[in-house]
Amino acid sequence: MPTLKEKLAEQIPALREEVKDLVKQHGDKEVDKITVAQIFGGLRGVKSLVCDTSSVPPERGLLIRGIPVIELADKLPEEIFYLLLTGELPDEESLKLLMQDLKKRRKVPDYVWKVLKAMPKDSHPMCMLNTAILVMEKESVFKKQYDKGLKKEDYWIYTLEDALNLVARVPIIAAGIYRMKYNKGPRIPSDPKLDMGADFAKMLGIKDPKGEFVKLMRLYLVLHSDHESGNVSAATVQTVASALSDLYYALSAGLNGLAGPLHGLANQECLKFVLDLKKHFKGVPTDEQLREFAWDWLNSGKVIPGYGHAVLRITDPRFDAFLKFGQTYCANDQIFQIVEKIFNVVPKVLMEQGKAKDPWPNVDAGSGALLWHYGMKEFDYYTVLFAVSRTLGVTAQTVIARAIGMPIVRPKSVTTQWIKEKVSQQS
């Protein structure tokens, strides 16, 4: 039975030929056009990147290697990482080999903890995580091999080594930060008998007598693992890595983007909205109370957090997965009940208002409420959880990019004056 590395070695030659032939035969074909509004709108919707690990069709939601994410909700994070890289779910033996390999890599250098302890006590946990990853850059296998001299066709081999090391170590660092930052007691060591999600849950130290929090962490890591390569964190990782910066540089840079309020903080805002609703109504509002509140909220010029999506035009399947989890394990929790009630009431209000292109909830509308239910009430840590999961996707994307020989990212910029002259000529 081949290892993950051996499996990729079998696949990559054909993948390289496919890309080479596409460029040779169709390199001059146009695949998209760009408007002035898109240039000044953050390049929204411009097709200019390649990402084979996942896609997000507006009417279907997240597909990981063509598989709807809702069909992967019961998988382990390790299975998703294998799927992201190879396009196939691992069989039992392949999964066993991958898990054994990752467990051997669960060793965080002592100097990382010393650096984290030396940081100011009020450092943001995302800053701590990104600093820890950057501090480990000296561990990069790719960097060491590149400095010795490395063939371009072998870049992916040592990038995979970095990816495996990071996927194994980031959960340990993130859990250690949680214990350290919020005075939860000493770090809890990794347990080699456990899968990634269960180990992460145990290291966090959240009380979990029924094993439900373990299931939530597995689900959380799967659902947030990948989301195309055009979002800020993924695009940043790929841009930095395209310069042949190693994955430690690239991942730290990308997660710095994830820390931005417009990218990774949405679940915090959604949970705050739900908690404020509970406080306002002193419990769970009726449908009519919520409907009236939503109209007042919208008429005051505000938006309903967690509703709407830049790409999707359906309920985010990841929200569906979290909703199903909540209905199974948290049905009596008032915070979750409000999340469910918002889902039943607010989309109808948004459709009546007629302004929202997408009146349906995205993944952030429900995830924070589940974390709150199990006692993780530290809002500013939620993005760290996102980062642990997203590490799976962006590192896999980088391995594939190196395998097919993607060049340095270098789009052409123009001046505002150039655009004015261009549109003037067309008109």
Long-range contacts (C-beta under 8 A, 24 or more apart in sequence): 1-91, 1-93, 1-94, 1-97, 2-94, 3-94, 3-97, 3-98, 3-101, 4-82, 4-85, 4-86, 4-94, 4-97, 4-98, 4-101, 4-160, 4-164, 5-157, 5-160, 7-86, 7-88, 7-94, 8-85, 8-86, 8-156, 8-160, 8-399, 8-403, 11-86, 11-87, 12-156, 12-403, 12-404, 15-400, 15-403, 15-404, 16-153, 16-403, 16-404, 16-405, 19-404, 19-405, 36-419, 36-423, 39-414, 39-419, 44-310, 48-411, 49-228, 49-229, 49-230, 49-235, 49-238, 50-229, 50-401, 50-406, 51-228, 51-229, 51-230, 51-234, 51-397, 52-87, 52-400, 53-84, 53-85, 53-226, 53-229, 53-393, 53-396, 53-397, 53-400, 54-84, 54-226, 54-227, 54-228, 54-393, 55-228, 56-227, 56-228, 56-311, 56-312, 58-311, 58-312, 58-313, 58-314, 59-313, 59-314, 60-314, 60-317, 61-312, 61-314, 61-316, 61-317, 61-318, 62-226, 62-227, 62-316, 62-317, 62-318, 64-225, 64-226, 68-317, 69-222, 69-223, 69-317, 69-318, 69-321, 70-317, 70-318, 70-320, 70-321, 72-222, 73-219, 73-222, 73-223, 73-321, 73-324, 75-222, 76-195, 76-196, 76-197, 76-218, 76-222, 77-195, 77-196, 77-197, 77-218, 77-221, 77-222, 77-225, 77-389, 77-392, 78-102, 78-195, 78-196, 80-221, 80-222, 80-225, 80-226, 80-392, 81-167, 81-225, 81-392, 81-396, 84-225, 84-226, 84-392, 84-393, 84-396, 84-397, 85-160, 85-396, 85-399, 85-400, 99-195, 99-196, 101-164, 102-164, 102-167, 102-168, 102-196, 103-168, 103-192, 105-164, 105-165, 105-168, 105-169, 106-168, 106-169, 106-172, 106-190, 106-192, 106-199, 107-169, 108-136, 108-169, 108-172, 108-173, 108-176, 109-136, 109-139, 111-135, 112-136, 112-173, 113-176, 113-187, 116-176, 116-177, 116-180, 117-180, 123-181, 124-259, 124-380, 125-177, 125-178, 125-181, 125-378, 125-380, 125-381, 125-383, 125-384, 126-255, 126-256, 126-258, 126-259, 126-264, 126-380, 126-383, 126-384, 126-387, 127-259, 128-177, 128-180, 128-181, 129-170, 129-173, 129-174, 129-177, 129-255, 129-384, 129-387, 130-252, 130-255, 130-256, 130-259, 131-252, 132-173, 132-177, 133-166, 133-170, 133-173, 133-248, 133-251, 133-252, 133-255, 134-248, 134-249, 134-252, 136-169, 136-248, 137-246, 137-248, 137-249, 137-252, 139-165, 139-248, 140-246, 140-247, 140-248, 141-165, 142-246, 142-247, 143-246, 146-244, 146-246, 152-405, 153-405, 155-244, 155-402, 155-403, 156-399, 156-400, 156-402, 156-403, 159-241, 159-246, 159-247, 159-398, 159-399, 159-402, 160-399, 162-246, 162-247, 162-248, 162-395, 163-247, 163-395, 163-396, 163-398, 163-399, 166-247, 166-248, 166-251, 166-391, 166-395, 167-196, 167-391, 167-392, 167-395, 170-387, 170-388, 170-391, 171-196, 171-199, 171-200, 171-203, 171-388, 172-203, 174-200, 174-384, 174-385, 174-387, 174-388, 175-200, 175-203, 175-204, 175-205, 176-203, 177-381, 177-384, 178-204, 178-205, 178-378, 178-381, 178-384, 179-203, 179-204, 179-205, 181-378, 181-381, 182-378, 182-381, 196-221, 197-221, 200-388, 204-376, 206-374, 206-375, 206-376, 207-375, 208-374, 212-329, 212-374, 213-374, 215-325, 215-329, 216-325, 216-329, 216-370, 216-371, 216-374, 219-321, 219-322, 219-325, 220-367, 220-385, 220-389, 221-388, 221-389, 221-392, 222-389, 223-318, 223-321, 223-322, 223-363, 223-367, 223-389, 224-318, 224-363, 224-385, 224-386, 224-389, 224-390, 225-389, 225-390, 225-392, 225-393, 226-390, 226-392, 226-393, 226-394, 226-396, 226-397, 227-393, 229-397, 231-263, 232-257, 232-258, 232-260, 232-262, 232-263, 233-257, 233-258, 233-263, 233-264, 233-390, 233-394, 234-390, 234-393, 234-394, 234-397, 237-394, 237-395, 237-397, 237-398, 238-394, 238-397, 238-398, 238-401, 238-406, 238-409, 239-409, 241-398, 241-401, 241-402, 242-401, 242-406, 242-407, 242-408, 242-409, 243-408, 244-408, 247-395, 247-398, 250-394, 250-398, 251-391, 251-394, 251-395, 254-390, 254-394, 255-387, 255-390, 255-391, 258-383, 258-386, 258-387, 258-390, 259-383, 264-383, 264-386, 264-387, 265-382, 265-383, 266-305, 266-306, 266-362, 266-364, 267-306, 267-363, 267-364, 267-367, 267-368, 267-371, 267-382, 267-386, 268-368, 268-379, 268-380, 268-382, 268-383, 269-305, 269-306, 269-364, 270-305, 270-306, 270-364, 270-365, 270-366, 270-367, 270-368, 270-369, 271-335, 271-368, 271-369, 271-371, 271-372, 271-379, 271-382, 272-305, 272-379, 273-304, 273-305, 273-306, 274-335, 274-338, 274-339, 274-342, 274-368, 274-369, 275-335, 275-372, 277-338, 277-342, 278-334, 278-335, 278-338, 283-334, 284-334, 284-337, 284-338, 284-341, 285-338, 285-341, 287-341, 287-344, 287-345, 290-341, 290-342, 290-345, 290-346, 291-345, 291-348, 291-349, 294-345, 294-346, 294-349, 295-349, 298-349, 298-350, 298-353, 304-342, 304-346, 304-350, 305-364, 305-365, 306-342, 306-361, 306-362, 306-364, 306-365, 306-366, 307-346, 307-347, 307-350, 307-356, 307-358, 307-359, 307-360, 307-361, 307-362, 307-365, 308-350, 308-356, 308-357, 308-358, 308-359, 308-360, 308-362, 309-358, 309-360, 309-362, 312-358, 312-360, 312-362, 313-357, 313-358, 313-360, 314-358, 314-360, 315-343, 315-360, 315-361, 316-360, 316-361, 316-362, 316-363, 316-365, 318-362, 318-363, 319-343, 319-360, 319-361, 319-362, 319-363, 319-365, 319-366, 322-363, 322-366, 322-367, 322-370, 323-366, 325-370, 326-366, 326-369, 326-370, 326-373, 330-369, 330-370, 330-373, 333-369, 333-373, 335-369, 335-372, 335-373, 336-366, 336-369, 336-370, 336-373, 338-369, 339-365, 339-366, 339-369
